[in-house]
Amino acid sequence: MTTIDYYISLNSPWTYLGAQRFRDVVAKYSATVRVKPARFMQVFEKTGGLPLPKRAFERQAYRLVELKRWAEHTGLPLVIQPKNFPSDDTAATRLVIAAEQIGLDALRFSQELGRAVWELEQSLADIGVIDAAAQRAGVDVGQLRAGAAFDAALDAVWDKNTAEAIERGVFGAPSYVFADGEIMWGQDRLEFVAKKLARS
């Protein structure tokens, strides 16, 4: 069974745009996914990336064009400039890490948190929004909070994921990293993810 390490940011529209297709691909090939949220501002600092507000006007404008193209291509009702972007995703990310640790569906949960920002225009800083996303994902929030480590321990995992991402050569979200070290960056590389899984 192939394992893919899935480096994500809950604020990333590209992570959300590819989430359902990624779930479909890994289900088709019975792959295992390890969901690894990372602090991508730190990743950018180490790898030469720039946070969105610091990018050239031309790059920011083209990003909006591409988001519109991909929303239309995938049929997702994406809000191109949602009012709660970027959200403070600290609490939500901690719970995704906790879900991963105790064997709940962190993959679907992370997708529903993305939907909250990019379709529903909700804030991930709102605990009610997080709970609703968990419910849509079939994740028991009570079980999740009861089994979760303390915030400091969850933050340590977040930091570890970030350091690991940088060490492995990850520079953007989403990144799909195979056990042999091959990185496929971006939801537009899911066709190649599928092809590699088909050969496994």
MARKEKE-37378 format. One record per residue: z, y, x of N, C-alpha, C in turn; residue in one letter. Coordinates in nm, 4 decimals. Example, Ala and Ser with C-alpha at 12.3 -4.5 7.8 and 13.67 -1.06 7.14 Angstrom:
2
PT  n.z  n.y  n.x  ca.z  ca.y  ca.x  c.z  c.y  c.x  resn
PT  0.7800  -0.5690  1.3190  0.7800  -0.4500  1.2300  0.7800  -0.3300  1.3200  A
PT  0.7080  -0.2250  1.2850  0.7140  -0.1060  1.3670  0.7870  0.0030  1.2900  S
This chain:
200
PT  n.z  n.y  n.x  ca.z  ca.y  ca.x  c.z  c.y  c.x  resn
PT  0.0000  -0.1191  0.0846  0.0000  0.0000  0.0000  0.0000  0.1246  0.0885  M
PT  -0.0938  0.2136  0.0665  -0.1057  0.3352  0.1459  -0.0044  0.4394  0.1003  T
PT  0.0549  0.5082  0.1979  0.1493  0.6159  0.1686  0.0893  0.7491  0.2104  T
PT  0.1002  0.8478  0.1235  0.0530  0.9826  0.1518  0.1719  1.0778  0.1452  I
PT  0.1883  1.1576  0.2510  0.2875  1.2641  0.2493  0.2205  1.3886  0.1933  D
PT  0.2812  1.4433  0.0907  0.2212  1.5502  0.0093  0.3015  1.6779  0.0305  Y
PT  0.2480  1.7668  0.1153  0.3166  1.8911  0.1491  0.2716  2.0003  0.0525  Y
PT  0.3679  2.0591  -0.0168  0.3340  2.1505  -0.1259  0.4207  2.2755  -0.1248  I
PT  0.3742  2.3739  -0.1995  0.4533  2.4893  -0.2406  0.4425  2.4986  -0.3919  S
PT  0.5545  2.5148  -0.4585  0.5516  2.5249  -0.6052  0.4837  2.6527  -0.6518  L
PT  0.4745  2.7528  -0.5652  0.4078  2.8777  -0.5999  0.2576  2.8732  -0.5755  N
PT  0.2078  2.7668  -0.5176  0.0668  2.7605  -0.4801  -0.0221  2.7245  -0.5990  S
PT  -0.1186  2.8105  -0.6341  -0.2106  2.7744  -0.7419  -0.2996  2.6570  -0.7041  P
PT  -0.3280  2.6451  -0.5755  -0.4151  2.5358  -0.5290  -0.3430  2.4021  -0.5423  W
PT  -0.2120  2.4019  -0.5151  -0.1336  2.2801  -0.5375  -0.1427  2.2405  -0.6845  T
PT  -0.1255  2.3379  -0.7736  -0.1300  2.3067  -0.9159  -0.2691  2.2639  -0.9607  Y
PT  -0.3720  2.3315  -0.9126  -0.5088  2.2971  -0.9531  -0.5439  2.1523  -0.9205  L
PT  -0.4876  2.1007  -0.8129  -0.5195  1.9632  -0.7746  -0.4211  1.8588  -0.8219  G
PT  -0.3121  1.9023  -0.8843  -0.2018  1.8097  -0.9110  -0.2405  1.6916  -0.9992  A
PT  -0.3054  1.7170  -1.1130  -0.3405  1.6071  -1.2025  -0.4442  1.5152  -1.1392  Q
PT  -0.5437  1.5738  -1.0744  -0.6455  1.4901  -1.0092  -0.5850  1.4064  -0.8977  R
PT  -0.4902  1.4631  -0.8243  -0.4222  1.3857  -0.7199  -0.3442  1.2704  -0.7817  F
PT  -0.2734  1.2967  -0.8898  -0.2002  1.1888  -0.9569  -0.2958  1.0794  -1.0031  R
PT  -0.4117  1.1190  -1.0549  -0.5097  1.0207  -1.1008  -0.5620  0.9351  -0.9850  D
PT  -0.5883  0.9997  -0.8721  -0.6422  0.9277  -0.7557  -0.5406  0.8278  -0.7018  V
PT  -0.4157  0.8715  -0.6849  -0.3176  0.7799  -0.6270  -0.2837  0.6668  -0.7234  V
PT  -0.2917  0.6944  -0.8537  -0.2688  0.5875  -0.9512  -0.3818  0.4848  -0.9449  A
PT  -0.5046  0.5334  -0.9322  -0.6199  0.4430  -0.9269  -0.6107  0.3464  -0.8098  K
PT  -0.5632  0.3962  -0.6957  -0.5590  0.3136  -0.5749  -0.4189  0.2641  -0.5417  Y
PT  -0.3257  0.2811  -0.6333  -0.1878  0.2329  -0.6173  -0.1240  0.2818  -0.4877  S
PT  -0.1500  0.4063  -0.4540  -0.0912  0.4653  -0.3335  0.0494  0.5164  -0.3644  A
PT  0.1305  0.5193  -0.2603  0.2642  0.5767  -0.2695  0.2593  0.7201  -0.2189  T
PT  0.3282  0.8094  -0.2894  0.3313  0.9507  -0.2512  0.4750  0.9909  -0.2206  V
PT  0.4911  1.0586  -0.1078  0.6200  1.1203  -0.0749  0.6020  1.2711  -0.0903  R
PT  0.6701  1.3280  -0.1895  0.6563  1.4701  -0.2203  0.7453  1.5480  -0.1242  V
PT  0.6824  1.6406  -0.0493  0.7540  1.7113  0.0566  0.7319  1.8625  0.0460  K
PT  0.8075  1.9302  -0.0394  0.7978  2.0754  -0.0417  0.8327  2.1326  0.0955  P
PT  0.7570  2.2337  0.1378  0.7815  2.2981  0.2668  0.7848  2.4492  0.2468  A
PT  0.8439  2.5173  0.3428  0.8509  2.6637  0.3395  0.7245  2.7172  0.4070  R
PT  0.6254  2.7501  0.3277  0.4952  2.7818  0.3855  0.4889  2.9194  0.4508  F
PT  0.5826  3.0091  0.4226  0.5867  3.1332  0.4996  0.6163  3.1017  0.6459  M
PT  0.7053  3.0052  0.6695  0.7345  2.9627  0.8066  0.6161  2.8883  0.8676  Q
PT  0.5505  2.8070  0.7873  0.4312  2.7364  0.8352  0.3246  2.8376  0.8773  V
PT  0.3026  2.9398  0.7951  0.2029  3.0422  0.8289  0.2379  3.1113  0.9604  F
PT  0.3660  3.1444  0.9789  0.4080  3.2124  1.1010  0.3743  3.1304  1.2254  E
PT  0.3862  2.9999  1.2143  0.3625  2.9120  1.3294  0.2153  2.8781  1.3482  K
PT  0.1353  2.8908  1.2423  -0.0023  2.8413  1.2489  -0.1077  2.9494  1.2322  T
PT  -0.0652  3.0757  1.2284  -0.1623  3.1847  1.2230  -0.2047  3.2263  1.0843  G
PT  -0.1411  3.1735  0.9823  -0.1728  3.2141  0.8460  -0.1038  3.3443  0.8101  G
PT  -0.1496  3.4065  0.7034  -0.0893  3.5301  0.6557  -0.0455  3.5137  0.5113  L
PT  0.0720  3.5680  0.4757  0.1090  3.5695  0.3335  0.0086  3.6543  0.2569  P
PT  -0.0072  3.6255  0.1295  -0.1114  3.6868  0.0483  -0.1152  3.8402  0.0573  L
PT  -0.0021  3.9108  0.0464  -0.0106  4.0581  0.0488  -0.0627  4.1152  0.1807  P
PT  -0.0560  4.0371  0.2873  -0.0993  4.0860  0.4187  -0.2440  4.0491  0.4511  K
PT  -0.3091  3.9769  0.3620  -0.4481  3.9383  0.3866  -0.5417  4.0556  0.3572  R
PT  -0.6559  4.0537  0.4215  -0.7554  4.1586  0.3994  -0.7950  4.1638  0.2524  A
PT  -0.8312  4.2836  0.2082  -0.8717  4.3024  0.0683  -0.9808  4.2034  0.0299  F
PT  -1.0789  4.1837  0.1176  -1.1914  4.0951  0.0875  -1.1439  3.9524  0.0618  E
PT  -1.0476  3.9073  0.1414  -0.9949  3.7714  0.1232  -0.9157  3.7603  -0.0068  R
PT  -0.8389  3.8624  -0.0373  -0.7630  3.8601  -0.1627  -0.8568  3.8589  -0.2835  Q
PT  -0.9632  3.9384  -0.2759  -1.0589  3.9443  -0.3871  -1.1307  3.8110  -0.4041  A
PT  -1.1703  3.7509  -0.2922  -1.2428  3.6246  -0.3007  -1.1528  3.5129  -0.3539  Y
PT  -1.0253  3.5181  -0.3190  -0.9295  3.4193  -0.3709  -0.9309  3.4189  -0.5226  R
PT  -0.9338  3.5377  -0.5851  -0.9354  3.5457  -0.7315  -1.0628  3.4862  -0.7891  L
PT  -1.1753  3.5099  -0.7211  -1.3026  3.4511  -0.7646  -1.2952  3.2988  -0.7596  V
PT  -1.2422  3.2481  -0.6497  -1.2319  3.1025  -0.6339  -1.1366  3.0406  -0.7354  E
PT  -1.0257  3.1071  -0.7623  -0.9333  3.0552  -0.8635  -1.0026  3.0453  -0.9993  L
PT  -1.0791  3.1481  -1.0331  -1.1515  3.1456  -1.1602  -1.2534  3.0318  -1.1620  K
PT  -1.3272  3.0149  -1.0531  -1.4258  2.9064  -1.0440  -1.3608  2.7703  -1.0634  R
PT  -1.2494  2.7489  -0.9915  -1.1856  2.6175  -0.9964  -1.1170  2.5929  -1.1299  W
PT  -1.0641  2.6981  -1.1902  -1.0054  2.6814  -1.3241  -1.1126  2.6377  -1.4227  A
PT  -1.2283  2.7004  -1.4152  -1.3388  2.6627  -1.5037  -1.3894  2.5224  -1.4718  E
PT  -1.3970  2.4898  -1.3436  -1.4475  2.3590  -1.3014  -1.3558  2.2460  -1.3485  H
PT  -1.2248  2.2682  -1.3391  -1.1292  2.1636  -1.3759  -1.0919  2.1667  -1.5234  T
PT  -1.1253  2.2779  -1.5919  -1.0881  2.2900  -1.7318  -0.9429  2.3260  -1.7545  G
PT  -0.8743  2.3698  -1.6500  -0.7347  2.4088  -1.6658  -0.7262  2.5544  -1.7133  L
PT  -0.6410  2.5829  -1.8095  -0.6270  2.7202  -1.8592  -0.5412  2.8047  -1.7660  P
PT  -0.5858  2.8189  -1.6430  -0.5108  2.8889  -1.5399  -0.5104  3.0398  -1.5667  L
PT  -0.3936  3.1010  -1.5529  -0.3833  3.2470  -1.5562  -0.4019  3.2936  -1.4120  V
PT  -0.5079  3.3680  -1.3864  -0.5460  3.3992  -1.2484  -0.4432  3.4873  -1.1783  I
PT  -0.3833  3.5802  -1.2507  -0.2802  3.6672  -1.1934  -0.1566  3.6653  -1.2839  Q
PT  -0.0797  3.5562  -1.2792  0.0349  3.5435  -1.3702  0.1446  3.6441  -1.3373  P
PT  0.2161  3.6846  -1.4393  0.3147  3.7916  -1.4225  0.4349  3.7485  -1.3400  K
PT  0.4613  3.6202  -1.3290  0.5778  3.5733  -1.2537  0.5400  3.5084  -1.1202  N
PT  0.4298  3.5540  -1.0616  0.3908  3.5065  -0.9294  0.4080  3.6191  -0.8286  F
PT  0.4718  3.5898  -0.7143  0.5398  3.4630  -0.6844  0.6782  3.4574  -0.7492  P
PT  0.7190  3.3379  -0.7855  0.8525  3.3164  -0.8402  0.9493  3.2808  -0.7277  S
PT  1.0759  3.3090  -0.7519  1.1789  3.2548  -0.6638  1.1908  3.1066  -0.6987  D
PT  1.1375  3.0223  -0.6122  1.1303  2.8788  -0.6427  1.2417  2.7982  -0.5782  D
PT  1.3473  2.8651  -0.5333  1.4537  2.7955  -0.4593  1.5171  2.6841  -0.5415  T
PT  1.5650  2.7162  -0.6607  1.6327  2.6150  -0.7424  1.5371  2.5043  -0.7826  A
PT  1.4142  2.5407  -0.8178  1.3162  2.4409  -0.8594  1.2803  2.3475  -0.7442  A
PT  1.2624  2.4036  -0.6265  1.2272  2.3206  -0.5105  1.3406  2.2252  -0.4763  T
PT  1.4615  2.2738  -0.4820  1.5762  2.1850  -0.4552  1.5760  2.0659  -0.5501  R
PT  1.5452  2.0898  -0.6765  1.5468  1.9799  -0.7730  1.4291  1.8842  -0.7531  L
PT  1.3156  1.9337  -0.7083  1.2046  1.8440  -0.6738  1.2463  1.7536  -0.5570  V
PT  1.3103  1.8124  -0.4579  1.3591  1.7326  -0.3438  1.4613  1.6302  -0.3918  I
PT  1.5507  1.6719  -0.4804  1.6510  1.5796  -0.5344  1.5842  1.4662  -0.6113  A
PT  1.4822  1.5001  -0.6919  1.4108  1.3968  -0.7669  1.3467  1.2956  -0.6725  A
PT  1.2879  1.3446  -0.5662  1.2275  1.2559  -0.4664  1.3326  1.1646  -0.4047  E
PT  1.4490  1.2199  -0.3767  1.5542  1.1427  -0.3110  1.6082  1.0300  -0.3977  Q
PT  1.6192  1.0542  -0.5280  1.6814  0.9511  -0.6127  1.5792  0.8695  -0.6916  I
PT  1.4525  0.8861  -0.6586  1.3503  0.7991  -0.7146  1.2973  0.8372  -0.8511  G
PT  1.3160  0.9627  -0.8912  1.2546  1.0096  -1.0146  1.1135  1.0597  -0.9848  L
PT  1.0399  1.0976  -1.0877  0.8988  1.1314  -1.0712  0.8822  1.2750  -1.0206  D
PT  0.9043  1.2920  -0.8898  0.8936  1.4243  -0.8283  0.7503  1.4763  -0.8329  A
PT  0.6530  1.3862  -0.8301  0.5128  1.4268  -0.8326  0.4791  1.4944  -0.9656  L
PT  0.5120  1.4301  -1.0745  0.4855  1.4888  -1.2068  0.5722  1.6123  -1.2297  R
PT  0.6956  1.6076  -1.1830  0.7864  1.7214  -1.1993  0.7302  1.8451  -1.1285  F
PT  0.6819  1.8267  -1.0061  0.6256  1.9405  -0.9323  0.5025  1.9956  -1.0042  S
PT  0.4231  1.9081  -1.0639  0.3060  1.9526  -1.1398  0.3480  2.0385  -1.2587  Q
PT  0.4502  1.9953  -1.3299  0.4947  2.0707  -1.4475  0.5571  2.2047  -1.4092  E
PT  0.6189  2.2116  -1.2940  0.6693  2.3400  -1.2462  0.5528  2.4325  -1.2129  L
PT  0.4471  2.3766  -1.1568  0.3265  2.4553  -1.1336  0.2663  2.5056  -1.2637  G
PT  0.2659  2.4209  -1.3659  0.2153  2.4623  -1.4969  0.2970  2.5800  -1.5518  R
PT  0.4271  2.5771  -1.5296  0.5123  2.6861  -1.5780  0.4657  2.8208  -1.5235  A
PT  0.4310  2.8253  -1.3950  0.3876  2.9517  -1.3337  0.2450  2.9859  -1.3718  V
PT  0.1541  2.8870  -1.3582  0.0107  2.9163  -1.3591  -0.0579  2.9020  -1.4948  W
PT  0.0102  2.8436  -1.5912  -0.0444  2.8403  -1.7268  0.0457  2.9142  -1.8261  E
PT  0.1762  2.8960  -1.8120  0.2698  2.9496  -1.9099  0.3267  3.0849  -1.8693  L
PT  0.2968  3.1285  -1.7478  0.3445  3.2573  -1.6949  0.4964  3.2697  -1.7008  E
PT  0.5633  3.1613  -1.6643  0.7094  3.1604  -1.6642  0.7618  3.1732  -1.5213  Q
PT  0.8876  3.2046  -1.5107  0.9512  3.2218  -1.3805  1.0296  3.0966  -1.3422  S
PT  1.0086  3.0506  -1.2213  1.0828  2.9344  -1.1729  1.2279  2.9691  -1.1402  L
PT  1.2617  3.0962  -1.1445  1.4011  3.1349  -1.1248  1.4848  3.1124  -1.2515  A
PT  1.4178  3.0823  -1.3622  1.4842  3.0621  -1.4914  1.5180  2.9142  -1.5073  D
PT  1.6457  2.8831  -1.5161  1.6875  2.7430  -1.5241  1.6331  2.6760  -1.6495  I
PT  1.6164  2.7526  -1.7581  1.5582  2.6959  -1.8794  1.4143  2.6531  -1.8582  G
PT  1.3405  2.7270  -1.7791  1.2016  2.6922  -1.7460  1.1985  2.5629  -1.6649  V
PT  1.2897  2.5519  -1.5697  1.2977  2.4300  -1.4873  1.3308  2.3099  -1.5748  I
PT  1.4275  2.3261  -1.6644  1.4671  2.2152  -1.7517  1.3519  2.1730  -1.8433  D
PT  1.2756  2.2704  -1.8944  1.1622  2.2375  -1.9810  1.0542  2.1634  -1.9030  A
PT  1.0306  2.2039  -1.7783  0.9327  2.1346  -1.6945  0.9774  1.9911  -1.6680  A
PT  1.1060  1.9728  -1.6432  1.1594  1.8379  -1.6218  1.1406  1.7516  -1.7456  A
PT  1.1653  1.8100  -1.8625  1.1493  1.7351  -1.9879  1.0042  1.6929  -2.0066  Q
PT  0.9095  1.7839  -1.9792  0.7673  1.7490  -1.9916  0.7291  1.6373  -1.8951  R
PT  0.7964  1.6347  -1.7803  0.7658  1.5336  -1.6786  0.8399  1.4028  -1.7015  A
PT  0.9255  1.3979  -1.8030  1.0034  1.2768  -1.8269  1.1145  1.2571  -1.7261  G
PT  1.1597  1.3669  -1.6663  1.2671  1.3612  -1.5675  1.3976  1.4001  -1.6355  V
PT  1.4983  1.3153  -1.6210  1.6294  1.3383  -1.6810  1.7051  1.4388  -1.5943  D
PT  1.7170  1.5612  -1.6429  1.7812  1.6661  -1.5637  1.9280  1.6336  -1.5388  V
PT  1.9943  1.5749  -1.6375  2.1344  1.5378  -1.6191  2.1501  1.4381  -1.5061  G
PT  2.0657  1.3356  -1.5060  2.0687  1.2368  -1.3985  2.0344  1.3020  -1.2651  Q
PT  1.9397  1.3927  -1.2696  1.8955  1.4599  -1.1489  2.0084  1.5417  -1.0880  L
PT  2.0757  1.6193  -1.1694  2.1836  1.7037  -1.1172  2.3052  1.6208  -1.0768  R
PT  2.3294  1.5135  -1.1507  2.4446  1.4292  -1.1164  2.4226  1.3577  -0.9831  A
PT  2.2976  1.3184  -0.9579  2.2699  1.2428  -0.8363  2.2283  1.3268  -0.7186  G
PT  2.2116  1.4576  -0.7390  2.1607  1.5441  -0.6330  2.2679  1.5745  -0.5288  A
PT  2.2219  1.5943  -0.4082  2.3105  1.6401  -0.3023  2.3433  1.7881  -0.3262  A
PT  2.4359  1.8396  -0.2471  2.4676  1.9810  -0.2554  2.3483  2.0640  -0.2085  F
PT  2.3463  2.1914  -0.2484  2.2342  2.2780  -0.2130  2.2081  2.2806  -0.0635  D
PT  2.3131  2.2840  0.0153  2.2944  2.2903  0.1610  2.2210  2.1673  0.2128  A
PT  2.2517  2.0517  0.1562  2.1852  1.9281  0.1990  2.0397  1.9279  0.1548  A
PT  2.0130  1.9793  0.0346  1.8751  1.9862  -0.0138  1.7942  2.0869  0.0682  L
PT  1.8579  2.1988  0.1046  1.7911  2.2969  0.1896  1.7605  2.2386  0.3271  D
PT  1.8481  2.1515  0.3752  1.8242  2.0874  0.5047  1.7005  1.9984  0.4989  A
PT  1.6807  1.9311  0.3867  1.5592  1.8498  0.3699  1.4359  1.9398  0.3639  V
PT  1.4473  2.0506  0.2935  1.3381  2.1484  0.2845  1.3003  2.1970  0.4249  W
PT  1.4020  2.2283  0.5042  1.3776  2.2721  0.6421  1.3148  2.1601  0.7260  D
PT  1.3625  2.0389  0.7053  1.3074  1.9244  0.7790  1.1608  1.9030  0.7419  K
PT  1.1298  1.9118  0.6138  0.9901  1.8994  0.5694  0.9027  2.0051  0.6365  N
PT  0.9567  2.1266  0.6473  0.8815  2.2372  0.7058  0.8539  2.2115  0.8536  T
PT  0.9569  2.1725  0.9280  0.9400  2.1436  1.0705  0.8436  2.0267  1.0910  A
PT  0.8558  1.9272  1.0062  0.7684  1.8091  1.0136  0.6237  1.8474  0.9847  E
PT  0.6037  1.9331  0.8844  0.4682  1.9773  0.8511  0.4039  2.0469  0.9701  A
PT  0.4779  2.1377  1.0323  0.4260  2.2107  1.1475  0.3949  2.1150  1.2622  I
PT  0.4857  2.0225  1.2878  0.4670  1.9265  1.3965  0.3429  1.8393  1.3741  E
PT  0.3135  1.8101  1.2486  0.2011  1.7217  1.2183  0.0678  1.7961  1.2055  R
PT  0.0720  1.9294  1.2146  -0.0508  2.0066  1.2107  -0.0869  2.0640  1.0761  G
PT  0.0043  2.0583  0.9811  -0.0202  2.1155  0.8484  -0.0169  2.2676  0.8579  V
PT  -0.1074  2.3347  0.7866  -0.1092  2.4810  0.7889  -0.1289  2.5436  0.6518  F
PT  -0.1469  2.4644  0.5472  -0.1647  2.5186  0.4138  -0.1289  2.4169  0.3072  G
PT  -0.1125  2.4672  0.1851  -0.0762  2.3812  0.0717  -0.1871  2.3815  -0.0320  A
PT  -0.2128  2.2638  -0.0904  -0.1490  2.1357  -0.0629  -0.2141  2.0670  0.0565  P
PT  -0.1358  1.9882  0.1268  -0.1903  1.9038  0.2333  -0.1507  1.7598  0.2056  S
PT  -0.2481  1.6728  0.2214  -0.2302  1.5293  0.1998  -0.2399  1.4646  0.3373  Y
PT  -0.1314  1.4035  0.3848  -0.1269  1.3517  0.5206  -0.1052  1.2007  0.5159  V
PT  -0.1971  1.1295  0.5794  -0.1921  0.9835  0.5821  -0.1087  0.9342  0.7001  F
PT  -0.0719  0.8069  0.6955  0.0135  0.7490  0.7991  -0.0518  0.7528  0.9368  A
PT  -0.1858  0.7519  0.9408  -0.2538  0.7593  1.0702  -0.2635  0.9019  1.1232  D
PT  -0.2056  0.9978  1.0512  -0.2033  1.1357  1.0959  -0.3145  1.2215  1.0407  G
PT  -0.4119  1.1627  0.9713  -0.5221  1.2432  0.9190  -0.4723  1.3358  0.8085  E
PT  -0.5100  1.4629  0.8215  -0.4723  1.5647  0.7236  -0.5938  1.6000  0.6390  I
PT  -0.5730  1.6089  0.5109  -0.6748  1.6627  0.4212  -0.6105  1.7805  0.3488  M
PT  -0.6607  1.9002  0.3795  -0.5997  2.0230  0.3285  -0.6797  2.0760  0.2103  W
PT  -0.6087  2.0998  0.1015  -0.6693  2.1664  -0.0123  -0.7108  2.0715  -0.1229  G
PT  -0.6954  2.1196  -0.2464  -0.7296  2.0374  -0.3617  -0.8794  2.0070  -0.3675  Q
PT  -0.9598  2.0829  -0.2952  -1.1036  2.0550  -0.2910  -1.1379  1.9428  -0.1950  D
PT  -1.0358  1.8803  -0.1340  -1.0588  1.7643  -0.0467  -1.0185  1.6331  -0.1135  R
PT  -0.9887  1.6391  -0.2423  -0.9413  1.5177  -0.3091  -1.0470  1.4083  -0.3141  L
PT  -1.1734  1.4446  -0.3129  -1.2794  1.3428  -0.3063  -1.2667  1.2606  -0.1787  E
PT  -1.2303  1.3281  -0.0691  -1.2141  1.2574  0.0581  -1.0860  1.1750  0.0601  F
PT  -0.9822  1.2255  -0.0081  -0.8610  1.1454  -0.0239  -0.8947  1.0143  -0.0947  V
PT  -0.9716  1.0242  -0.2029  -1.0110  0.9052  -0.2792  -1.0927  0.8089  -0.1936  A
PT  -1.1868  0.8630  -0.1165  -1.2702  0.7770  -0.0319  -1.1873  0.7031  0.0729  K
PT  -1.0913  0.7712  0.1309  -1.0059  0.7063  0.2315  -0.9192  0.5985  0.1671  K
PT  -0.8666  0.6270  0.0485  -0.7858  0.5271  -0.0202  -0.8709  0.4060  -0.0589  L
PT  -0.9960  0.4302  -0.0955  -1.0843  0.3198  -0.1340  -1.1111  0.2262  -0.0166  A
PT  -1.1060  0.2801  0.1048  -1.1302  0.1989  0.2243  -1.0052  0.1274  0.2729  R
PT  -0.8896  0.1696  0.2202  -0.7612  0.1157  0.2709  -0.7374  -0.0271  0.2229  S
